[in-house]
């Protein structure tokens, strides 16, 4: 009940901000697992509104949910991948509802707390996946990716696959984070023609909070390699991945992309490749950063006509 009380308190504080006239306009996700009442268990999704100073004109919000795959310090792995799911604010509820129903239909021992974490599902080392046959676990990953692929057309995917040695000594997480924020910002800029769009970033608290805070400070002071990011909102939301279904979808997308580049397994990646942000035949939402002399026929590299986008010389 502690989580529930905190949620109500937060809503009260937000209501006070609303009364002061500074509150505006995007729905963030906070999932709170309630205590069991007898045999029943409920997951409550609170769609909270975050502070934002309203400017002239209509404001629309797209949220970018980010998670990663691969271990930076593991010398046996070549790639680190950061992936993001960009969701228009009005689609959040529908996606969460769809994933919750999908997990519930799996008849797991505790479907309410079951996390769709790809590495745990693939390895079977964590509950509730450890008692399940590997073939079924992998099939569930594919079905979840199919749900992601079948979401509303406004949902866009982003991913940055970083060859760790190609960016050394730079931190591949920092490189990927800067790149994915830039790609998301470019997406919002293209939407700017019709109406004003803003994009908060939502990340797994346990993995990326410190990195994000440090990078955000640097971006404010000196910008990115491409200059200032014009459309990203200052708000950054950090959530426990166990409590966010859309962060879990970002994890699945990251893992599928990592499998494609690390192990050459396209069976998962191919299910979502059509949802990466693209325009004019170029896949802007997928970036493959590799050594300059490495030839590649992946969708990201093949869709581009300018080799500098994946060149080591561009650092």
N, C-alpha and C positions, 0 to 999 in steps of 0.2 A: 504493500500500500504506500510505501515511501515514495516510489516513483510516481504514483498517481497524484499524491499530494503536491509533489514538486511541479507536476504538469499543471495542476490547477493554480498554483501560485504564480507560475510563469504566465499563464493566461491572464491572471489578474493584473500583473505588471504591464503586459502588453496592452490591456484595455485602458490602463492609465495613460500610456503613451498615445493611444488613439484619441483620447479625450483632449490631450494637449495639441492635437492636430498635426503630429509629425509622422504618423504611421502610414505606411504604404506597402504593400501590394504583392507580396508573393507568398505562396504556401510552401512551408517546409515540412519535412516529415519527421515525426518523432513517434516511435512505436513503444508502447509501454505494455509490458506483460503483467497482467493483474494476477493476484493470488487466486488460488482455486476456491470456488464456492461449491462444496460437496464434490460432485463428479465433473462439474463444468469448469472449463478453462477458457479464458477470453484474451484475445490480443486487441488492445485499443490503439488505434492510429489517431494521433492528434495532429491536425494540420494547423500549424502555428504560423502566425504572421510576424515578419521581422521588420525592424525599423528601417525606414528608407525615406529620405526627403523627396517629396514629390516635385517634379519639374513640370513645365508646361507640356501639354500633349499627353497622349495615351501611353501608359507604361505597361509593357508586357514582360513576363518573367519566364526565362528558361533556366532550369537548374542543371548543373553538371555534377553528376555523382561519379566519383573517382575511386578506383582501387587498382591494385597492382598484382603482378605474378612474377615469380622468379626471385632468387636470393642474390643480393648484390655481392655478398662476401663468399659465395660458394664458387670455388675455382673450377668446378666441374660443369658449371653452367655458363653459356656464352651470352645469353640475352637476359635483359630485364624489360618487362612490359608494364606500361601504365595505360589503363583503359578508362573511358568515361562514357556514361549514358546521359545524353542531354534530353531533358524532359520538359515540355511546356507545363506550366503550373496546373492547368485544368486536367491534365492527364495523370497526375500523380496518384490520385485515389483509385482510378480504374486499374492501373498497373499493379498496385499493391493488392487490391482485391483479387485480381486474376492470379497472382502468384500465391497468395494465401490459400485460395481454393485449390490450386494445383498441389501444394504441399499437403493440404488436408486430405486430398484424395489418395495420397500415397499410403495412408494408413500406417504412419510411422508410430513408434512407441510414444513419442511426445511431439506431435506435429506442430504444436504452438511454439515450441522453443527451438525447433529444428532449423539450422542455418544452412543455406545453400552455399557452402564454401567449397569451391571446386577441388582444391588439393586434398581436403579431408574426404570428400566424396570419392575421388579417384583412388586414394590410398586405403580407405576403409579403416583408418586409425582412430577415428573419433566417433562417438555416439551421435546419431543413431545409425550410422553407416557401417559400423564395424561388424555387425551380424548379417549384413546383406551381401549377396553374391556380387562380385565385381561387375559382371555383365549388366546386372540391373542398375547398379550405381552409375555406370557410364551411360546407360540408356536414359536415366533420369536427367543427367547433365544435358544430353542432347535434346530432350523434351523441353527443358527449361530454356535452352537457347532458341528453340523453335518459338516459344512464347515471346521471347524478346524480339525475334525477327518479325513476328506477326503483330507487334504493337502499332499504335496509331502512326500515321505517316510523318507526324511532326517529331517523333522520337528519332534522334540521330546518335550514331556511335562515333567514338573517337578512340584511337589507340596509337601509342608510340612504342615501337619495338627498338630498343637500344642495344647495339653490340657493345658490351661493356668495355672491351679493350679499345674500341674505336674512339671512345670519348675520354679514356684515361689521360690524365689523372682526375678529370672532372667526375663528380658524383653522378652516376647514371640516373638516379632518382631525381636529382635537381634538374638535369637536362630534360628528362621526360616530362617533368612537371611544368617547366617553362614552355616546352613545345606544345603540350596539350592545352594549356591555357591560351596560348596564341591561336591555335586552331579553332578553339571554341570562340574566341573573340572575333576571329574572321567570319565565322558563321553568323554571329550576331550582327556584325557590320553589314553583311549582305541583307539581313532582315530589316535594317535601319531605314531603308527606303520607304517602306510602307508604314511602319510605326516604330516607336522607340522600344528597344528591347534591352533588358539588363540580365546579367547572368551570375548569380551566386554559385559558389563551388561547395559541394558537400563531400566530405572525405571520412575515411575510417579513422576514428580518434586514436586508436592504439598504434597505428603505423606512421601517419603522416602529419600529425599536428605540429611537431617541432620544425620539420622541414618546411611546411607551408608557412608558418609564422616567419621564419627567417627569410624565405624567398620573397614573401609579400612585402616585407620591409625594404628589401633591395629593389623590388619593382617600383615601389612608391618613390624611392630616392633617385634611381637612375634609369628606370624602365627596363625592358627586355632587350634581347638582341635585335628585335624588330621595332623598337621604340615603345611608346606608351600603349598599354592595353586600354582601349577607350570604353568598352562596353561591359567589362566585368565589374560586378558590384563589390563594394568593400567587404560585404558580409561573407564570412567563411564559416560554414557549419561543420562541426566535428561530431560524429555519432558513432556509437558502438555498432559495428557491422551486424551483430546478432539482432539488432533492433531495427534494421533498415533493409527491406526487401530489395530496394533499388540499388543500394550499395552491393548487395549480394549479386544482382544482375551484372553490375560492373565487374565484380570479381570473376564471374563466369566468362564474361567477354575477354577479360585480361588473360585468363587461363587458356581459353581457346586460341587467342592470338599468340600467346607464348608457345603453345604446343606447335603451332604452325611454323614459327621461326626457330625454335630450339630443337625440335625433333622432326620437323618436316611432315607432321601429321595435320592434314587439312580437313579431316572429317568433322571436326567441331567448328573450325573457323569458317568453312564454306557455308555453314548454316546462317551466319550473320553478316557475311561480307557485303551483301547488298545494302545493309543499313548504315554503312559508314558514310559520313557526310561527303557529298560530292557535288560537282557542278561542272558543266561543260566537258564531261568525259574524264575529268581529273578527280581522283579520290583525295580530297583535302583532309578528311578525317583520319586517314591512316598514314603513318610515317614510319619508314624503315630506315634507321640510321645505321650504316655499315661502313666498313673500310672502303676507301675510294676504289681500290683495285678489285673489289669483289663484285662479280656479275650477279644480277638477281632478276628473276622473272616474276616476282610477287606482284599482286595487284597494285600496291602502293608505288613501286618503282616503274612498272609498265605504264601506268596511267599518266606519268609525268613526262614532260618534254624537256625540262631543265634539270640537268644532273646536280646542280648546286644544292637542291633540296635535301639530298642524302649524302652530301659530300663532307668529309672530315675537314676540308679547308674552310668551311663556313663557320667554324667555332670562333 
